[in-house]
Amino acid sequence: MIDSKIDSPYYEIEIKEKLATFQGALKSTIFIGQCFGLNPVIGAGDIDTAKLRFKLFSARCFYSIISIIGQSIICSLCILNVIAWSDTSLPSLIPLVFNSSNCITTILFFRLAIKWPKLCQYIARIEAVNPNIDGAFISKCNLSCVIVLTLALVEHILSDLSKIIFVVDCHPNTNKYGAFIMNSFPWIFTFMEYNNFLGIYSQVINIQCTFNWNFSNLFVICVSIYLSSRFDQVNKKILAVKGKVVPSSFWRNVREEYNRTINMVRRVNDVIGGIIFISYTNNLFFICVQLFYTLSPLKGYEQAVYFMYSFSFLVVRSLVVSLAASRVFSASKEPAYALYEIPPSMYCVEVRRFLEQIHRDSVAMSGLQFFQIKRGLVLTIAGTIVTYELVLLQFGANPNSK
């Protein structure tokens, strides 16, 4: 009943007049992603979601497809290298996991672009019925973009700097750039002769993959901030009438808004579930890898600085993603605490239905329905990291052996 009301054309005329805040909050995030071939939709910078569309034969889609092809080639070379040398040690598997997972991320964002216009238009209809009065989440999304991408840039610079210093020390009489590229991407030049074009191509793809790795986390953070703000608005409306006598129609309207927010979360989960899943698996793997390298003997202070910073950055970024996404679940339960404080004289059927819905429905971000992101998931991931780290330390190869 509520979904049919939202999907009806009655509210189309209101969308343009009321700010589609979901579109406004993620405008900067989507634009930055499109610079690296992600989410190639047209009209992402426009407030009016009616202008948002996916067009296969467009420059954005062409750029995204070229990026997928380029990343797929690098991924194929990683697979061939593992097969050719029959080497399944950790140093050989790291580039394979890194390139394949980020290639999949680019494909998932291309798939997201197909569904993105309809999702944004659906959310805009909900905003037309219940406009979000708290615009602070837009600033939070923009601040998250600046912080995450800046820290990621520092991590990438430290990584390249440690490799450059290694090349300068170990290859003083060779082409420095060529030695840097061959040291950074040795699996490519197992099958091909080095040339400058191939070196630049490899570096461009590596920068794209590094950005995609960080952007998938940033995207989940920004979407989670918006969804939790919708639940916070419901809770604020309930707290605003604390101790006041209000009619049952008020509780019915608030419950319907809460129900629309639940449906919004489920639709968003259906669209971005794959991105959440690949983001968490990527973080889990590379936290284990960086911790393994950090606990192993390192050559030079530049390697020590890079691995310590990279490990710290990965842990903090993964923690922020988990806390932001778990906030959706905790915010969906907060209205219950305010409803329990309603005096008996105000208790009615609508309040009882509201409480039953809050306790019955489990509303949380999820990765393809394999797991729900709640605060307890952080401790589960920490336990998993410790377990796998012990396995790596016992059976993993020496990372400096190659």
C-alpha positions as CSV (number, residue, x, y, z in Angstrom):
1,M,0.0,0.0,0.0
2,I,2.8,2.4,1.0
3,D,5.0,1.4,-1.9
4,S,2.2,1.9,-4.4
5,K,1.7,5.4,-3.0
6,I,5.4,6.2,-3.4
7,D,5.6,4.7,-6.9
8,S,2.5,6.5,-8.2
9,P,3.0,9.6,-10.4
10,Y,1.2,11.8,-7.9
11,Y,4.4,12.9,-6.3
12,E,6.4,13.5,-9.5
13,I,5.6,17.3,-9.5
14,E,6.9,17.6,-5.9
15,I,10.3,16.0,-6.5
16,K,11.8,19.0,-8.3
17,E,10.4,21.5,-5.7
18,K,11.8,19.6,-2.7
19,L,15.5,18.9,-2.7
20,A,16.4,15.3,-3.4
21,T,18.9,15.2,-0.6
22,F,20.2,11.7,-1.4
23,Q,21.2,12.9,-4.8
24,G,22.7,16.1,-3.3
25,A,24.6,14.2,-0.6
26,L,26.3,11.8,-3.0
27,K,26.8,14.3,-5.9
28,S,30.4,14.9,-5.1
29,T,31.1,11.2,-4.3
30,I,29.6,10.0,-7.6
31,F,31.5,12.7,-9.6
32,I,34.8,11.7,-8.1
33,G,34.1,8.0,-8.9
34,Q,33.3,8.8,-12.5
35,C,36.8,10.3,-12.9
36,F,38.1,6.8,-12.5
37,G,35.4,5.0,-14.5
38,L,32.9,4.1,-11.8
39,N,29.1,4.5,-11.9
40,P,28.9,6.0,-15.4
41,V,25.5,7.6,-15.1
42,I,24.5,10.9,-16.9
43,G,23.1,13.7,-14.8
44,A,24.7,12.8,-11.5
45,G,25.4,16.4,-10.7
46,D,21.8,17.6,-11.2
47,I,19.4,17.9,-8.3
48,D,16.5,16.7,-10.5
49,T,16.6,12.9,-10.5
50,A,14.4,12.9,-13.6
51,K,17.6,13.9,-15.6
52,L,19.5,11.0,-14.1
53,R,19.9,8.1,-16.7
54,F,22.1,5.4,-17.9
55,K,23.2,5.5,-21.5
56,L,25.3,2.7,-22.9
57,F,26.6,4.7,-25.9
58,S,28.1,7.6,-24.0
59,A,31.6,8.8,-23.1
60,R,31.2,7.8,-19.5
61,C,30.2,4.2,-20.3
62,F,33.0,4.0,-23.0
63,Y,35.6,5.1,-20.4
64,S,34.2,2.6,-17.8
65,I,34.3,-0.3,-20.4
66,I,37.8,0.6,-21.4
67,S,38.8,0.5,-17.7
68,I,37.2,-2.9,-17.2
69,I,39.0,-4.3,-20.2
70,G,42.3,-2.9,-19.1
71,Q,41.9,-4.2,-15.5
72,S,40.8,-7.6,-16.9
73,I,44.1,-7.8,-19.0
74,I,46.2,-7.2,-15.9
75,C,44.2,-9.7,-13.9
76,S,44.6,-12.3,-16.6
77,L,48.4,-11.8,-16.6
78,C,48.4,-12.3,-12.8
79,I,46.5,-15.6,-13.3
80,L,49.0,-16.7,-16.0
81,N,51.9,-15.9,-13.8
82,V,50.6,-18.1,-11.0
83,I,49.9,-20.9,-13.4
84,A,53.2,-20.6,-15.3
85,W,55.4,-20.7,-12.2
86,S,53.0,-23.0,-10.1
87,D,53.6,-20.4,-7.4
88,T,50.8,-20.1,-4.8
89,S,52.8,-18.3,-2.2
90,L,51.5,-15.2,-0.5
91,P,53.7,-12.7,-2.5
92,S,52.3,-14.2,-5.8
93,L,48.7,-14.2,-4.7
94,I,48.6,-10.6,-3.5
95,P,48.6,-9.0,-7.0
96,L,46.1,-11.6,-8.2
97,V,43.7,-10.8,-5.3
98,F,44.2,-7.1,-5.6
99,N,43.7,-6.8,-9.3
100,S,40.9,-9.3,-9.6
101,S,38.9,-7.9,-6.7
102,N,39.2,-4.4,-8.0
103,C,38.2,-5.4,-11.5
104,I,35.1,-7.0,-10.0
105,T,34.5,-3.8,-8.1
106,T,34.5,-1.8,-11.4
107,I,32.1,-4.3,-12.9
108,L,29.8,-4.0,-9.9
109,F,29.8,-0.2,-10.2
110,F,28.9,-0.5,-13.9
111,R,26.0,-2.8,-12.9
112,L,25.1,-0.3,-10.2
113,A,24.9,2.5,-12.9
114,I,22.1,0.6,-14.7
115,K,20.0,0.5,-11.5
116,W,21.1,3.8,-10.1
117,P,18.6,6.2,-11.8
118,K,15.5,4.1,-10.7
119,L,16.9,3.9,-7.1
120,C,17.5,7.6,-6.9
121,Q,14.1,8.4,-8.3
122,Y,12.5,6.1,-5.8
123,I,14.3,7.8,-2.9
124,A,13.4,11.2,-4.3
125,R,9.7,10.3,-4.2
126,I,10.2,9.4,-0.5
127,E,11.9,12.7,0.1
128,A,9.0,14.4,-1.6
129,V,6.6,12.8,0.9
130,N,8.9,13.1,3.9
131,P,11.7,15.6,3.2
132,N,14.8,15.2,5.3
133,I,15.0,18.3,7.5
134,D,18.6,17.6,8.7
135,G,21.1,18.5,6.0
136,A,24.2,17.8,8.1
137,F,24.7,14.5,6.5
138,I,25.7,16.2,3.3
139,S,28.6,17.8,5.0
140,K,29.5,14.5,6.6
141,C,29.6,12.8,3.2
142,N,31.8,15.5,1.7
143,L,34.1,15.5,4.7
144,S,34.3,11.7,4.5
145,C,35.4,12.0,0.8
146,V,38.2,14.5,1.7
147,I,39.5,12.5,4.6
148,V,39.4,9.0,3.1
149,L,40.8,9.9,-0.3
150,T,43.5,12.1,1.2
151,L,44.7,9.3,3.5
152,A,44.5,6.9,0.6
153,L,46.7,9.2,-1.5
154,V,49.3,9.4,1.2
155,E,49.3,5.6,1.5
156,H,49.8,5.3,-2.3
157,I,52.7,7.8,-2.3
158,L,54.4,6.0,0.6
159,S,54.1,2.7,-1.3
160,D,55.7,4.2,-4.5
161,L,58.3,6.0,-2.4
162,S,59.5,2.8,-0.8
163,K,59.8,1.1,-4.2
164,I,61.6,4.1,-5.7
165,I,64.2,4.1,-2.9
166,F,64.7,0.3,-3.3
167,V,65.3,0.8,-7.1
168,V,67.7,3.6,-6.5
169,D,69.7,1.5,-4.0
170,C,69.7,-1.8,-5.9
171,H,69.7,-0.6,-9.6
172,P,72.0,2.4,-9.7
173,N,73.1,2.0,-13.3
174,T,69.8,1.1,-15.0
175,N,66.8,3.0,-16.3
176,K,65.2,4.1,-13.1
177,Y,61.6,4.3,-14.3
178,G,61.9,1.0,-16.1
179,A,63.4,-0.7,-13.0
180,F,60.6,0.9,-10.9
181,I,57.9,-0.5,-13.1
182,M,59.4,-3.9,-13.4
183,N,59.9,-4.1,-9.6
184,S,56.3,-2.9,-9.1
185,F,54.6,-5.2,-11.6
186,P,57.0,-8.2,-12.2
187,W,54.1,-10.5,-13.2
188,I,53.4,-8.5,-16.4
189,F,57.0,-8.7,-17.7
190,T,57.2,-12.4,-17.3
191,F,55.5,-12.7,-20.7
192,M,56.2,-9.3,-22.3
193,E,59.2,-7.2,-23.1
194,Y,59.3,-3.9,-21.2
195,N,58.5,-0.6,-23.0
196,N,57.5,2.8,-21.8
197,F,53.9,2.5,-23.1
198,L,53.4,-0.8,-21.2
199,G,54.9,0.8,-18.1
200,I,52.6,3.8,-18.2
201,Y,49.6,1.6,-18.9
202,S,50.4,-0.7,-15.9
203,Q,50.8,2.3,-13.6
204,V,47.5,3.9,-14.8
205,I,45.6,0.6,-14.1
206,N,47.3,0.3,-10.7
207,I,46.2,3.8,-9.8
208,Q,42.6,3.0,-10.9
209,C,42.6,-0.2,-8.9
210,T,43.9,1.6,-5.8
211,F,41.3,4.2,-6.1
212,N,38.5,1.7,-6.6
213,W,39.6,-0.2,-3.5
214,N,39.2,3.0,-1.4
215,F,36.2,4.3,-3.2
216,S,34.1,1.2,-2.5
217,N,34.6,1.8,1.2
218,L,33.8,5.5,0.9
219,F,30.7,4.8,-1.1
220,V,29.4,2.4,1.6
221,I,30.1,5.1,4.3
222,C,28.2,7.9,2.5
223,V,25.2,5.7,1.8
224,S,25.1,4.5,5.4
225,I,25.3,8.1,6.7
226,Y,22.2,9.0,4.6
227,L,20.2,6.0,5.6
228,S,20.9,6.4,9.3
229,S,19.9,10.1,9.1
230,R,16.5,9.0,7.8
231,F,15.9,6.8,11.0
232,D,17.3,9.7,13.1
233,Q,14.6,11.9,11.7
234,V,11.9,9.5,12.8
235,N,13.4,9.4,16.3
236,K,13.6,13.2,16.5
237,K,9.9,13.5,15.7
238,I,9.0,11.1,18.5
239,L,11.2,12.9,21.0
240,A,9.7,16.3,19.9
241,V,6.3,15.2,21.3
242,K,7.6,13.7,24.5
243,G,5.1,14.5,27.3
244,K,2.6,16.0,24.8
245,V,-0.9,14.7,24.0
246,V,-1.0,13.9,20.3
247,P,-3.7,12.1,18.2
248,S,-3.3,8.5,17.0
249,S,-2.9,9.9,13.4
250,F,0.5,11.3,14.4
251,W,1.7,7.8,15.4
252,R,0.3,6.4,12.2
253,N,2.1,9.0,10.0
254,V,5.4,8.4,11.9
255,R,5.1,4.7,11.6
256,E,4.4,5.0,7.8
257,E,7.5,7.1,7.5
258,Y,9.5,4.5,9.4
259,N,8.1,1.8,7.1
260,R,9.1,3.8,4.0
261,T,12.7,4.1,5.4
262,I,12.8,0.3,6.0
263,N,11.8,-0.3,2.3
264,M,14.4,2.3,1.2
265,V,17.2,0.4,3.1
266,R,16.1,-2.9,1.5
267,R,16.1,-1.4,-2.0
268,V,19.5,0.1,-1.4
269,N,20.8,-3.3,-0.1
270,D,19.5,-5.1,-3.2
271,V,21.5,-2.6,-5.4
272,I,24.8,-2.2,-3.5
273,G,25.0,-5.6,-1.7
274,G,27.7,-6.8,-4.0
275,I,29.9,-3.7,-3.4
276,I,29.5,-4.2,0.4
277,F,30.5,-7.8,0.1
278,I,33.7,-7.2,-2.0
279,S,34.6,-4.3,0.2
280,Y,34.6,-6.4,3.3
281,T,36.4,-9.3,1.8
282,N,39.0,-7.0,0.4
283,N,39.6,-5.3,3.7
284,L,39.8,-8.6,5.6
285,F,42.4,-10.0,3.2
286,F,44.7,-7.0,3.1
287,I,44.6,-6.3,6.8
288,C,45.9,-9.8,7.3
289,V,48.6,-9.3,4.6
290,Q,49.8,-5.9,5.9
291,L,49.9,-7.2,9.4
292,F,51.9,-10.2,8.2
293,Y,54.4,-7.9,6.5
294,T,54.5,-5.6,9.5
295,L,55.4,-8.4,11.8
296,S,58.1,-9.7,9.4
297,P,61.7,-8.3,9.0
298,L,61.6,-5.2,6.8
299,K,64.4,-3.7,4.7
300,G,64.9,0.0,5.5
301,Y,62.9,2.5,7.5
302,E,60.9,3.5,4.4
303,Q,59.4,0.0,4.2
304,A,58.7,0.1,7.9
305,V,56.9,3.5,7.7
306,Y,54.8,2.4,4.7
307,F,53.7,-0.9,6.2
308,M,52.9,0.6,9.6
309,Y,50.9,3.4,8.0
310,S,49.2,1.1,5.5
311,F,48.2,-1.3,8.2
312,S,46.9,1.5,10.5
313,F,45.0,3.1,7.6
314,L,43.3,-0.2,6.6
315,V,42.3,-0.9,10.2
316,V,40.8,2.6,10.8
317,R,39.1,2.7,7.4
318,S,37.5,-0.8,7.9
319,L,36.4,0.3,11.4
320,V,34.8,3.5,10.1
321,V,33.0,1.5,7.4
322,S,31.7,-1.0,9.9
323,L,30.6,1.7,12.4
324,A,28.9,3.8,9.8
325,A,27.1,0.8,8.3
326,S,26.1,-0.6,11.7
327,R,24.6,2.8,12.6
328,V,21.8,2.0,10.2
329,F,20.8,-1.0,12.4
330,S,21.2,0.8,15.7
331,A,19.3,3.9,14.4
332,S,16.4,1.7,13.3
333,K,16.0,0.5,16.9
334,E,16.2,3.9,18.6
335,P,12.5,4.8,18.2
336,A,11.6,2.0,20.5
337,Y,13.3,3.6,23.5
338,A,11.3,6.8,23.0
339,L,8.1,4.8,22.5
340,Y,8.5,3.0,25.8
341,E,8.4,6.3,27.7
342,I,5.0,7.2,26.3
343,P,2.5,7.6,29.3
344,P,-0.4,5.1,29.5
345,S,-2.9,7.8,28.6
346,M,-1.3,8.2,25.1
347,Y,-0.8,4.5,24.4
348,C,-2.9,3.3,21.5
349,V,-3.1,0.7,18.8
350,E,-0.8,2.6,16.4
351,V,2.0,2.8,19.1
352,R,1.7,-0.9,19.7
353,R,1.9,-1.7,16.0
354,F,4.9,0.6,15.8
355,L,6.7,-1.2,18.6
356,E,6.0,-4.6,17.1
357,Q,7.3,-3.5,13.8
358,I,10.6,-2.2,15.3
359,H,11.2,-5.4,17.2
360,R,10.1,-7.7,14.4
361,D,12.0,-6.2,11.5
362,S,15.8,-6.6,11.3
363,V,17.0,-3.6,9.3
364,A,20.7,-3.5,8.5
365,M,23.1,-3.1,5.7
366,S,24.2,-6.5,4.4
367,G,26.7,-8.0,1.9
368,L,24.6,-10.1,-0.5
369,Q,22.6,-11.3,2.6
370,F,25.6,-13.3,3.7
371,F,26.1,-11.1,6.8
372,Q,24.4,-8.2,8.4
373,I,26.5,-5.2,9.5
374,K,26.0,-4.7,13.2
375,R,28.4,-3.5,15.9
376,G,29.1,-7.1,16.9
377,L,30.5,-7.8,13.4
378,V,33.6,-5.7,14.3
379,L,34.6,-8.2,17.0
380,T,33.9,-11.1,14.7
381,I,36.2,-9.6,12.1
382,A,38.9,-8.9,14.7
383,G,38.8,-12.6,15.8
384,T,39.0,-13.8,12.2
385,I,42.0,-11.5,11.5
386,V,43.8,-13.0,14.5
387,T,43.0,-16.5,13.4
388,Y,44.2,-16.1,9.8
389,E,47.3,-14.1,10.9
390,L,48.4,-17.1,13.0
391,V,48.0,-19.3,10.0
392,L,50.0,-16.9,7.8
393,L,52.8,-16.7,10.3
394,Q,53.0,-20.5,10.6
395,F,52.6,-21.5,7.0
396,G,53.2,-18.4,4.9
397,A,56.3,-17.9,2.9
398,N,58.9,-15.2,3.9
399,P,57.6,-12.1,2.1
400,N,61.2,-11.0,1.4
401,S,62.2,-14.3,-0.2
402,K,61.3,-13.3,-3.8
